[in-house]
């Protein structure tokens, strides 16, 4: 079996599920939004690097750097969208902090 034989979606989901609790450890209802955004950016960086390498397939070459940059950008955009729903005006976490 090779890396290219793997279901990349499943693999990335499993890795994300493993890293998420570590990156967001200690986050609670009193955590400031700026720290949540910092952690989201860190998670994007970690997952983007992993995805970039996995996207190379069976052999990692010079293209890994471009793939990592694109993957990090994709992850940051995805995280920003999700966190805007939570932290933006009227977001579910914004309401918690107003209580």
C-alpha positions as CSV (number, residue, x, y, z in Angstrom):
1,X,0.0,0.0,0.0
2,X,1.1,3.5,-0.8
3,X,0.1,7.0,0.4
4,X,-1.6,7.6,-2.9
5,X,-3.8,4.6,-2.2
6,X,-5.2,6.2,1.0
7,X,-8.4,8.2,1.2
8,X,-7.0,11.6,1.7
9,X,-10.2,13.1,3.1
10,X,-10.4,10.4,5.7
11,X,-6.8,10.7,6.6
12,X,-6.9,14.5,6.9
13,X,-10.1,14.3,9.0
14,X,-8.4,11.8,11.4
15,X,-5.3,13.9,11.7
16,X,-7.4,17.0,12.3
17,X,-9.4,15.2,15.0
18,X,-6.1,14.3,16.7
19,X,-4.5,17.8,16.6
20,X,-7.6,19.9,17.4
21,X,-7.8,18.9,21.1
22,X,-4.1,19.6,21.5
23,X,-4.2,23.0,19.8
24,X,-7.4,24.2,21.5
25,X,-6.6,22.7,25.0
26,X,-7.6,25.0,27.8
27,X,-10.0,27.1,25.7
28,X,-13.1,28.0,27.7
29,X,-16.0,30.4,27.8
30,X,-13.8,33.2,29.1
31,X,-11.1,32.8,26.4
32,X,-10.8,36.1,24.5
33,X,-11.6,36.0,20.8
34,X,-8.1,37.0,19.9
35,X,-6.7,33.9,21.5
36,X,-9.2,31.7,19.6
37,X,-8.1,33.3,16.3
38,X,-4.5,32.7,17.2
39,X,-5.1,29.1,17.9
40,X,-7.1,28.8,14.7
41,X,-4.2,30.2,12.8
42,X,-1.8,27.8,14.5
43,X,-4.2,24.9,13.6
44,X,-4.3,26.1,10.0
45,X,-0.5,26.2,9.9
46,X,-0.2,22.7,11.3
47,X,-2.9,21.1,9.1
48,X,-1.7,23.0,6.0
49,X,1.8,21.7,6.5
50,X,0.5,18.1,6.9
51,X,-1.8,18.4,3.9
52,X,0.9,19.9,1.7
53,X,3.1,16.9,2.3
54,X,0.3,14.4,1.9
55,X,-0.8,16.1,-1.4
56,X,2.7,15.3,-2.8
57,X,1.6,11.7,-3.0
58,X,4.2,8.9,-2.8
59,X,7.3,11.1,-3.3
60,X,7.9,14.5,-1.8
61,X,9.7,16.9,-4.1
62,X,10.3,20.6,-4.4
63,X,6.6,21.1,-5.1
64,X,5.9,20.5,-1.4
65,X,6.6,24.2,-0.6
66,X,4.0,25.5,-3.0
67,X,1.5,22.8,-1.8
68,X,2.1,23.7,1.8
69,X,1.6,27.4,1.1
70,X,-1.6,26.7,-0.8
71,X,-2.9,24.3,1.9
72,X,-2.2,26.7,4.7
73,X,-4.0,29.4,2.8
74,X,-7.0,27.1,2.3
75,X,-7.0,26.1,5.9
76,X,-6.8,29.7,7.1
77,X,-9.7,30.7,4.8
78,X,-11.8,27.8,6.1
79,X,-11.0,28.6,9.7
80,X,-11.7,32.3,9.3
81,X,-15.1,31.6,7.8
82,X,-16.0,29.2,10.7
83,X,-14.7,31.5,13.4
84,X,-16.5,34.5,11.9
85,X,-19.7,32.7,12.5
86,X,-18.8,32.1,16.1
87,X,-16.9,35.4,16.9
88,X,-18.4,37.9,14.5
89,X,-21.2,40.3,15.4
90,X,-24.1,38.1,16.5
91,X,-22.0,35.0,16.5
92,X,-22.8,32.3,19.0
93,X,-19.7,33.0,21.1
94,X,-20.2,36.7,21.0
95,X,-23.6,36.2,22.7
96,X,-21.9,34.1,25.5
97,X,-19.5,37.0,26.3
98,X,-22.3,39.5,26.5
99,X,-24.0,37.6,29.3
